[in-house]
Amino acid sequence: MKAKTILKVENREVAVSHLEKIFYPDTGFTKGQVLNYYASIAPVLLPHLKGRPVSLKRYPDGVNGLFFYEKQCPSHAPEWIKTAKVAKSDGGEIDYCLLNDLPSLLWAANIANLELHTFQHRAPALLRPTALVFDLDPGPPADLVKCCEVALLIRDMFEALGLKCFPKTSGSKGMQLVVPLNTAMTYEKTKAFAHHVAVSLVAQFPALVVSEMKKSLRAGKVFIDWSQNDDKKTTVCVYSLRAKDSPTISTPLQWSEVEKAGRKSKPLAFEPEEVLKRVSKWGDLFAPVLTLKQKLPAFGKVKFA
C-alpha cells in the first residue's frame, strides 16, 4: 500500500506520495522538489495554462526511466479535474485535462507529469489560436546560441511589421518565439504565415536556417519549425520543467539576453531556483502574450533586410 499525504490546497484535497523519490538522478532533484517548484511558480504559470488542453508527459520512474504521453485524462483523475473534448483526426474525441488551478497542477505533478505541453488555443474555441509560434531547433554542431541569431532575425522582421514577439528557451537545446495575436484568427492563417516566414528566411540565409523537416538537412543549421501552428500539435508551455539530465525549465527571456547570448556564446539554461528569482525580479516576462492584441499582415509585407 502506497503511503500518501493529503494536502489541503485551496478548497481541494490533493493526495501526494513518495515525495523523496529522486526524479533527476544527476542532480538528486526529487519528486517533492518538483511539486514545490510547480506550487511556487503557479501564480505566473497558471494564467498560461488556463483553458488550454494539456498533453501529459509522465515519468513515473524519473527522467532516466520509461515515460509515456497521455492525451486522454486518466480515469483515476479526481472528479474536480476539468476536461475539454478535442476531436481526433480519425474521428471520435479525446478528453484532455485542463490544469486551471493549483490543485489540478499539483495533482498532475504527483502522477509524475514533469512536462506541460499545451495547444495554441483555449477551450472551447479549439480552432482559434491565440498566438503564432516558431520552434527553433538546432542541428549539431549548431546550438542555442545559433538559435539566438535566428530569433533576432525573426524579431527584427516582426518589428518592421509593427508586431512584437517574445522569446523563451525550450528548456532543452532550442528555443521558441511567440507572436501574441489574441484576435479572431485561424490555424490556416497562422500556419501559412509561419511557413512563409520560414521559407523567406531560408531564401535569405540558406547557410543558417532550414524550413524542411528532414533531419539530414539540419546539420549545422537551425530548423524553423513552423508546423507547430496546427490545432493537433502542442508546444511545451512556458515555465514547464523538462525531463533532461538536470531540471531545466522553459524560461521567458529578455531580448537583451538573446542579443548577449548571440555575441558572447553565453548559454541560456535555467533551473527552478534561478527561474523563481527571475520572476521575483522581473515578474512574468510572458504576461503580454496573454493580452497583447495583434493582427498578421499580408504575406507581401514580410521582408528581410
C-alpha positions as CSV (number, residue, x, y, z in Angstrom):
1,M,0.0,0.0,0.0
2,K,1.4,3.4,-1.0
3,A,1.9,5.9,1.7
4,K,0.0,9.1,0.8
5,T,-0.1,12.5,2.3
6,I,-3.2,14.7,1.8
7,L,-2.6,18.3,1.1
8,K,-5.2,20.9,1.6
9,V,-4.9,23.1,-1.5
10,E,-7.4,25.9,-1.8
11,N,-10.7,24.1,-1.5
12,R,-9.4,20.7,-2.6
13,E,-7.7,17.7,-1.1
14,V,-4.7,16.6,-3.2
15,A,-3.1,13.2,-2.4
16,V,0.6,13.1,-2.9
17,S,3.1,10.3,-2.3
18,H,6.8,9.3,-2.4
19,L,8.0,12.9,-2.2
20,E,11.5,11.7,-1.5
21,K,11.8,9.8,-4.8
22,I,14.6,11.1,-7.0
23,F,13.3,12.2,-10.4
24,Y,16.6,13.7,-11.7
25,P,19.4,11.3,-10.6
26,D,22.3,13.5,-11.9
27,T,21.3,16.3,-9.5
28,G,19.3,14.5,-6.8
29,F,16.2,16.6,-7.6
30,T,13.2,14.8,-6.0
31,K,9.5,14.5,-6.7
32,G,8.9,16.7,-3.7
33,Q,11.0,19.4,-5.2
34,V,9.1,19.1,-8.5
35,L,5.8,19.7,-6.6
36,N,7.4,22.6,-4.7
37,Y,8.6,24.2,-7.9
38,Y,5.2,24.0,-9.5
39,A,3.5,25.3,-6.4
40,S,5.9,28.3,-6.3
41,I,5.7,29.1,-10.0
42,A,1.9,28.7,-10.1
43,P,1.0,32.4,-9.9
44,V,2.7,33.1,-13.2
45,L,2.3,29.7,-14.8
46,L,-1.5,29.1,-14.3
47,P,-2.6,32.1,-16.5
48,H,-0.7,30.4,-19.4
49,L,-2.4,27.1,-18.7
50,K,-5.9,28.3,-18.1
51,G,-8.4,26.8,-20.6
52,R,-5.6,25.1,-22.6
53,P,-5.9,21.3,-23.1
54,V,-2.7,19.7,-21.8
55,S,-1.0,16.7,-23.2
56,L,0.6,14.9,-20.2
57,K,4.1,13.5,-20.4
58,R,4.7,11.2,-17.4
59,Y,7.9,9.9,-15.9
60,P,6.9,7.5,-13.1
61,D,10.5,6.4,-12.5
62,G,12.2,9.8,-13.2
63,V,13.9,11.2,-16.2
64,N,16.1,8.1,-16.7
65,G,13.1,5.7,-16.7
66,L,10.4,4.9,-19.2
67,F,8.0,7.7,-20.0
68,F,4.7,8.0,-21.8
69,Y,2.4,10.6,-23.3
70,E,-1.2,10.7,-22.1
71,K,-3.7,12.7,-24.0
72,Q,-6.8,11.2,-22.5
73,C,-7.3,12.5,-19.0
74,P,-6.7,9.4,-16.7
75,S,-9.8,7.7,-15.4
76,H,-8.4,7.9,-11.9
77,A,-8.3,11.7,-12.0
78,P,-10.3,13.4,-9.2
79,E,-13.8,14.4,-10.3
80,W,-12.8,18.1,-9.9
81,I,-10.2,17.9,-12.7
82,K,-11.8,19.8,-15.6
83,T,-11.5,18.4,-19.1
84,A,-12.0,19.6,-22.7
85,K,-13.1,17.4,-25.6
86,V,-10.8,17.6,-28.6
87,A,-11.6,15.9,-31.9
88,K,-9.3,13.2,-33.1
89,S,-8.0,13.2,-36.7
90,D,-9.6,9.8,-37.4
91,G,-12.9,10.6,-35.7
92,G,-14.0,10.4,-32.1
93,E,-12.9,12.7,-29.3
94,I,-10.2,12.9,-26.5
95,D,-10.9,14.3,-23.1
96,Y,-7.8,16.3,-22.4
97,C,-7.1,17.5,-18.8
98,L,-7.3,21.2,-18.1
99,L,-4.9,22.4,-15.4
100,N,-6.7,25.6,-14.5
101,D,-5.8,25.9,-10.8
102,L,-3.2,24.9,-8.2
103,P,-4.9,21.7,-7.0
104,S,-5.0,20.4,-10.6
105,L,-1.4,21.4,-11.3
106,L,-0.2,19.6,-8.2
107,W,-2.3,16.5,-9.0
108,A,-0.6,16.3,-12.4
109,A,2.9,16.7,-10.9
110,N,2.1,14.0,-8.3
111,I,1.3,11.5,-11.1
112,A,4.9,12.3,-12.4
113,N,3.8,14.7,-15.2
114,L,7.1,16.6,-15.5
115,E,6.4,18.4,-18.7
116,L,3.4,20.5,-19.7
117,H,2.6,20.6,-23.4
118,T,-0.3,22.9,-24.5
119,F,-2.1,23.9,-27.7
120,Q,-2.1,27.4,-29.1
121,H,-5.9,27.6,-28.4
122,R,-8.1,27.6,-25.4
123,A,-11.3,25.7,-24.8
124,P,-14.0,26.0,-26.1
125,A,-12.5,27.9,-29.1
126,L,-10.5,24.9,-30.3
127,L,-9.9,26.3,-33.8
128,R,-8.8,29.8,-32.8
129,P,-5.1,30.1,-32.0
130,T,-4.2,32.9,-29.6
131,A,-0.7,33.2,-30.9
132,L,1.7,32.2,-33.6
133,V,4.8,30.2,-32.6
134,F,8.2,29.4,-34.1
135,D,10.1,26.4,-32.6
136,L,13.8,26.9,-33.3
137,D,15.6,23.5,-33.3
138,P,19.4,23.5,-33.8
139,G,21.1,20.7,-35.7
140,P,24.5,19.8,-34.3
141,P,27.0,21.4,-34.2
142,A,24.6,24.4,-34.2
143,D,23.4,25.2,-30.7
144,L,21.2,27.5,-28.7
145,V,23.5,30.4,-29.5
146,K,22.8,29.9,-33.2
147,C,19.1,29.8,-32.4
148,C,19.5,33.3,-30.8
149,E,20.9,34.6,-34.2
150,V,17.8,33.3,-36.0
151,A,15.5,34.6,-33.2
152,L,16.9,38.1,-33.7
153,L,16.3,38.0,-37.4
154,I,12.7,37.0,-36.9
155,R,12.3,39.6,-34.2
156,D,13.6,42.4,-36.5
157,M,11.3,41.3,-39.3
158,F,8.2,41.4,-37.0
159,E,9.3,44.8,-35.6
160,A,9.4,46.1,-39.1
161,L,5.8,45.0,-39.4
162,G,4.9,46.8,-36.2
163,L,4.4,43.5,-34.3
164,K,6.0,42.2,-31.1
165,C,7.2,38.7,-30.4
166,F,8.6,37.1,-27.2
167,P,11.4,34.6,-26.8
168,K,11.8,31.7,-24.4
169,T,14.1,28.8,-24.0
170,S,12.6,25.4,-24.7
171,G,14.3,24.1,-21.6
172,S,16.1,21.7,-24.0
173,K,18.5,22.5,-26.8
174,G,16.4,25.1,-28.7
175,M,14.0,28.0,-28.1
176,Q,10.6,29.3,-29.2
177,L,9.4,32.7,-30.3
178,V,5.7,33.5,-29.6
179,V,3.8,36.2,-31.5
180,P,0.7,37.0,-29.5
181,L,-2.5,37.6,-31.5
182,N,-5.5,37.4,-29.2
183,T,-7.7,38.4,-32.1
184,A,-10.0,36.5,-34.5
185,M,-7.6,34.1,-36.2
186,T,-7.5,30.6,-37.7
187,Y,-4.8,27.9,-37.8
188,E,-5.0,28.0,-41.6
189,K,-3.7,31.6,-41.5
190,T,-1.1,31.2,-38.7
191,K,0.4,28.1,-40.2
192,A,0.6,29.6,-43.7
193,F,2.1,32.8,-42.4
194,A,4.7,30.9,-40.3
195,H,5.6,28.8,-43.3
196,H,6.0,31.9,-45.4
197,V,8.3,33.5,-42.8
198,A,10.4,30.3,-42.6
199,V,10.8,29.9,-46.4
200,S,11.6,33.6,-46.8
201,L,14.3,33.3,-44.1
202,V,15.8,30.3,-45.8
203,A,16.0,32.1,-49.1
204,Q,17.9,34.9,-47.5
205,F,20.1,32.9,-45.2
206,P,20.4,29.3,-46.6
207,A,23.6,28.6,-44.7
208,L,22.0,29.4,-41.4
209,V,18.4,28.0,-41.4
210,V,16.3,25.3,-42.9
211,S,12.5,25.1,-43.1
212,E,12.1,21.4,-44.1
213,M,11.7,18.7,-41.5
214,K,14.3,16.2,-42.9
215,K,16.9,15.7,-40.3
216,S,19.5,15.2,-43.0
217,L,19.2,18.8,-43.9
218,R,19.7,20.2,-40.4
219,A,23.4,19.7,-39.8
220,G,24.9,22.9,-38.5
221,K,21.7,24.8,-39.2
222,V,18.6,25.9,-37.3
223,F,15.3,24.3,-38.2
224,I,12.5,26.7,-38.1
225,D,9.5,24.5,-37.2
226,W,6.6,26.4,-38.5
227,S,4.3,23.4,-38.4
228,Q,3.6,23.8,-34.7
229,N,0.9,26.2,-35.7
230,D,-1.7,23.4,-36.0
231,D,-4.8,22.5,-34.0
232,K,-3.4,19.0,-33.4
233,K,0.1,20.0,-32.2
234,T,1.3,21.1,-28.8
235,T,4.3,23.1,-27.6
236,V,6.0,23.0,-24.3
237,C,4.4,25.6,-22.0
238,V,6.3,28.5,-20.6
239,Y,7.7,27.7,-17.1
240,S,7.4,23.9,-17.7
241,L,10.1,21.6,-16.4
242,R,11.9,19.5,-18.9
243,A,12.9,15.9,-18.5
244,K,16.7,16.4,-19.1
245,D,19.7,15.5,-17.0
246,S,19.0,18.5,-14.8
247,P,15.6,20.1,-14.1
248,T,15.8,22.8,-16.7
249,I,12.8,25.0,-17.4
250,S,11.3,26.6,-20.5
251,T,12.1,30.2,-19.4
252,P,11.0,33.6,-20.8
253,L,13.9,35.8,-21.9
254,Q,14.5,39.4,-22.3
255,W,15.7,40.4,-25.8
256,S,18.8,41.8,-24.3
257,E,19.7,38.3,-23.1
258,V,19.2,36.9,-26.5
259,E,21.4,39.6,-28.0
260,K,24.1,39.0,-25.4
261,A,24.0,35.2,-25.9
262,G,24.5,35.7,-29.6
263,R,27.5,37.9,-29.1
264,K,29.2,36.0,-26.3
265,S,28.1,32.5,-26.9
266,K,26.6,32.6,-23.5
267,P,24.4,29.5,-22.6
268,L,20.8,30.1,-21.6
269,A,19.7,27.3,-19.3
270,F,17.8,27.9,-16.1
271,E,16.7,25.7,-13.2
272,P,13.9,26.2,-10.6
273,E,15.7,28.4,-8.2
274,E,17.0,30.7,-11.0
275,V,13.6,30.9,-12.6
276,L,11.9,31.8,-9.4
277,K,14.5,34.6,-8.8
278,R,13.9,35.9,-12.3
279,V,10.2,36.1,-11.7
280,S,10.7,37.8,-8.3
281,K,12.9,40.4,-10.1
282,W,11.0,40.9,-13.3
283,G,7.6,39.4,-12.9
284,D,6.2,37.3,-15.8
285,L,8.1,38.3,-18.9
286,F,5.5,36.4,-20.9
287,A,2.5,38.3,-19.5
288,P,2.0,40.3,-22.7
289,V,1.5,37.1,-24.6
290,L,-1.8,36.7,-22.7
291,T,-3.3,40.1,-23.6
292,L,-1.5,41.8,-26.4
293,K,-3.8,42.0,-29.5
294,Q,-2.1,41.9,-32.9
295,K,-3.1,41.1,-36.5
296,L,-1.0,39.4,-39.1
297,P,-0.3,41.4,-42.2
298,A,-0.4,40.2,-45.8
299,F,2.4,37.9,-46.9
300,G,3.8,40.6,-49.3
301,K,4.9,42.7,-46.4
302,V,7.2,40.0,-45.0
303,K,10.7,41.0,-45.9
304,F,14.2,40.7,-44.5
305,A,16.8,43.5,-44.8
